[in-house]
Structure formats: structure tokens, C-alpha cells
Amino acid sequence: MLQLLAGRLGPYRLLDARSAEEYAGIFTGYDYIPLAGRIPTAESVVNGDYQVSATEGLEAVLARLADTLARKGIGHQDQIVWYCGTGWRASRMCALTRALGYTNVALYDGGWNEWHRRHPREGSEKPSGPEIWGSPDQGR
């Protein structure tokens, strides 16, 4: 990841699939992750905004995600790396992005959990856990 951020692996787009609050460093979303923050250069694309539901099917969700990526100037030729707190949301977004025909898509499966442990000065201690962010079943 450090080589990617240093530009040694070519241009990339680092996409954070966590909630807007996690991205902003308001809280971590996990009771076992004490530091809130984000990885440098990350852009927010919230996983919770792209959920298939009874009122919105997969095609509509994919169309909205395609629109978001286009508005961010992310093209099919771009190298995309997704991350979240621990990997499950980013994995899902990686799969959705591939379903849109993007082929240069990767997952930083260590996510913020790994990053903050290796780079603790880039985070700030914030409260976390269900009393702060609600139920883990909220999908974000």
C-alpha cells in the first residue's frame, strides 16, 4: 500500500467504502479499532448508499454507482483500490465495480484496521462501538 500511495505503482484511485462518519473521522465504527481517520488520498464512496432492496434492484444500484464513479472522473482504465474498516464492505464494492466492467480493481483487505495500527499518527482517538454508531446491522 505504501508503494501505491507513493506513486510507485502508477496512478490510482483509493476509494473508502466506509460510512461518511467513519471517513470524516467522527468515529471508527468498531469497538476494537481505537483510532478514527482515513488513509491519505482516499475518496469516499459509501457502501451503504449502494444496497439492493425491495424498491431498488441490482441494475439500478449499478447505474447509480456508475454515475458516482463517472462524476468523480474515474474511468475504466483507472487503477482502483477499495478499502473499508476490515474488508467486508470494500469486498462488496469491489465486486460491484467489477460488475460494471472495471477490470483494474483491487482490495486493500487490511483496511483502516491495519492502516491505523501501522500509522497511528494518522488517526485520532475517538469513541466507537454500538453506543456511538448504532447497530452493526445498519449496513454501513
N, C-alpha and C positions, 0 to 999 in steps of 0.2 A: 504494500500500500504506500509506503514511503517513496518508493521509486515512481509510482504513478503520480503522487502529489508533487514530486519534484520535476515532473515533466519528462522523465527518462523513458517513459513508455509511450510517448506521443500524446496528442490531445485527448482529453477525456471529459465526460460529464459525470460527476458524482452526485447521485440522487438519493436523498434521505426519505425513506418511506414512513418514518415515524409521524406521530401527531404533530400538529403545528406547535403545540405547547412544549413538546419534547425538543423540537427543532429550535425553538426560541430559548431553550434553557430554563424554562419555568419549573420543570420537574423532570425526573428521569423515566417515570412510568414503571419502574421495577423496584421492589423493596431491597434488592441485593445490589443495585447499582447506585452508589452514593453520590456520584458527580453528574451534574446535568451539563449539557452543551452539545456541540456538533463538531464534526470533522471539518477542518478548513476546506474551503471551496465547494462545500455541499450546497445543493439546491433542494428545496422541499417539494416533494410530490407525495401527498399524504395517502397512504394505503387505504385508509378508511373512507376516502372520497370515491373509491372505485370498487364498490361492493355490488355484486349481483343480488337482486332482491325480487320480491314478488311483483314489483312495479317496474323494474328495470332489468332487462336481460343482459346477457353477456355482450351481444353486439353493440348495444347502447353504451355499456361501460367501456368497451374497447374504443368506440368512437370518441367518447369524452377524453379518454387517456391520450388518444392520437392527437386530439385538438390541443391538449395541455402541452404535450411534447413539442408540437409544432410552434405553439406560442412562445415556448422557451428557446426556440431555434435549434432544437435537437433533431437531427436528420438521421436517416437510416445508415449513413456512413459513419456516424459518430460512435466512439467507444463509450459505452455506458456502464457504470458500476453502481449497483444498488446496495444500500445498507439500511439497517434499522437498529434496534436495540440489541437483538440477539440473533436475528436471521430469518425468522418466520415471515414477517411482513415483506421484507425485501425479496425473499424467495418467490412469494406470490406476485409481486410487481415485476420481477424478472421474467416470470412465466407469461404474464400479460403482455409485456413488451415484446417478447419473442413471438407471441401470437399475432402481434401487429406486423411481423415481418422483419423486425430488427434482429440482426444476427451477431453483432458485436456487443453482446450483453453479458455482464459478469455479476457475481455476487460477492460482496465482502462479508462473508458469513460470521466473522468475529464481531462485526458491527460496533456500535458505540460501547458495548460492554468490554470488548477487547481494547478498543482505541483509548478509552479513558484510563485503563489500567497501565497502558504503555506511555501515555502522555497526560498525566494527571494535572498538569498546569493549564491544560486547555479546557478544563471543565470547572464548574463551581459547585460547591456542596449545596444541595437543595433537598427539601423534603421529598419523599417518594412513598409509594405504597397506596393501597386502596383508599385510605382516608383522604388522600390528596387528589387522585386521578379517577377514582371510581372503580367499578368492576372491571376485571380483565376481559370480560365478555363483551365489552363495548365495541370491539373490532378495530380499535385504533391503537 
